């Protein structure tokens, strides 16, 4: 594990985001987002009945990772 030696704090990324948050982050409709989850292009988990999308997976899907 590497550590940041600067005095500036490193911004933390979320581990996962809700479907609503994902839709606000990328220009995609809800149906297309669920299709991407169903066919494995987006990693997601169900926690207490709520769907969460892996943030790194979302970044790769959007082409920014």
C-alpha positions in Angstrom: 0.0 0.0 0.0 1.4 3.4 -0.9 0.7 6.5 1.1 0.4 10.1 -0.1 3.3 12.1 1.3 1.8 15.5 0.5 0.1 17.6 3.1 -3.1 17.8 1.0 -5.8 15.3 1.9 -6.6 12.7 -0.8 -10.3 12.8 -1.8 -12.0 9.6 -1.1 -14.2 7.9 -3.8 -17.3 6.0 -2.8 -17.2 2.3 -2.9 -20.7 2.2 -4.4 -23.5 4.4 -5.5 -27.2 4.0 -5.7 -29.0 3.7 -9.0 -30.3 7.3 -8.6 -26.8 8.6 -8.0 -25.4 6.6 -11.0 -28.1 8.1 -13.2 -27.1 11.6 -12.0 -23.4 10.9 -12.8 -23.6 9.5 -16.3 -25.9 10.4 -19.2 -27.9 7.2 -19.4 -31.5 6.2 -18.9 -32.6 3.8 -16.1 -33.5 1.0 -18.6 -30.0 1.1 -20.2 -28.4 1.2 -16.7 -30.3 -1.9 -15.6 -29.4 -3.6 -18.9 -25.7 -2.9 -18.3 -26.1 -4.5 -14.8 -28.0 -7.5 -16.1 -25.4 -8.3 -18.8 -22.4 -7.8 -16.5 -21.0 -4.6 -17.9 -21.7 -3.0 -14.5 -21.0 -4.7 -11.2 -23.8 -4.2 -8.6 -25.0 -5.7 -5.3 -28.4 -5.9 -3.6 -28.2 -4.7 0.1 -31.3 -4.8 2.2 -33.4 -4.7 -1.0 -31.6 -1.7 -2.4 -29.4 -1.9 -5.5 -25.9 -0.4 -5.4 -23.4 -0.1 -8.3 -19.7 -0.5 -7.7 -18.2 2.9 -8.3 -15.0 1.7 -10.1 -17.2 -0.4 -12.4 -19.3 2.7 -13.1 -16.2 4.7 -14.0 -14.9 1.9 -16.3 -18.3 1.7 -18.0 -18.4 5.5 -18.5 -14.8 5.4 -19.9 -13.2 7.5 -17.2 -11.1 4.9 -15.4 
